[in-house]
Amino acid sequence: MWQVNINCSGQAWKIYGSEFKALADKYSGVCITSKKMPDGQRIMVYKIEDVSDAEAFVEECQQFVGFTSDFESF
């Protein structure tokens, strides 16, 4: 089990939010938390079973300017 952590700025979310949602739907993960901070920043955490899927998800998220992501053992 893997935890994928994703952060993005409010501006990045405005630009890429719908594309990110489509990307997240590609993976068989579960969103365990999603927060919008007062400054517009978004913090999301997904639980993903397969390490290859977690790695791919992180790599694809980082293609969106303003998004950062990493993963760790859950």
N, C-alpha and C positions, 0 to 999 in steps of 0.2 A: 504494500500500500504506500502511495506517495502523495505528498502534499505539494501542490503547485501554488506559489504565491505570486500574485500579479498586482502591480501598482501602475497607475497612470495619472497624468495631470488632467484637470478638468477640460482643458483645451483639446488634449489628445482624445478624450472620451467623446467630445462633440464631433470630432472629425472621424474617428474610427470605431465608435461604439457599436454601430450595427454590424460592421465587418467582424469585430471581435466576437459578438454574440453568435454569428454564423460559424466562426472558427470554433468556439467553445462547444457548439452543438455537434461538431465533427467527432469529438472525443467522448468516450464512455465514462466521463467523470461526473461528479456531483459537486455543485457549488455549495460549500459549507458555510461561507460567509461572504457578504458583499456589503461594503460600507461606502457611503459618500461623505467625505469629510467637509467641514465648513468652507474650506478654500476650494472645493470642487474636486479635489483629488479622490480617486477611487482606489479602494483596496479590496481585492477579491482573493479567495482561497478555494481551491478545488481539490477534491480527493479523487485520485486516479489509481486504478489497480495496477496497470502494466507500466514498468519503468520506461519502455520504449515510447509509449504514448505520452508519458510525462515529459520526457526529453523533447519529443517532437512538438508538443504543445508549447513548451517554454521557447523553443527556437522560433516557432511561428509567431508567438506573441511579440517577440523582440523585433519583428519586422515592422511593427507599427511604431512610428516615431512618437516618443513620449511614454512608451510602455516599457516597464522593466519586469523581469520575471525570473524566478529560480524555483528549484524544487528540492525537497528533502524527504527523508524517510518519515513515514507517518506513525 
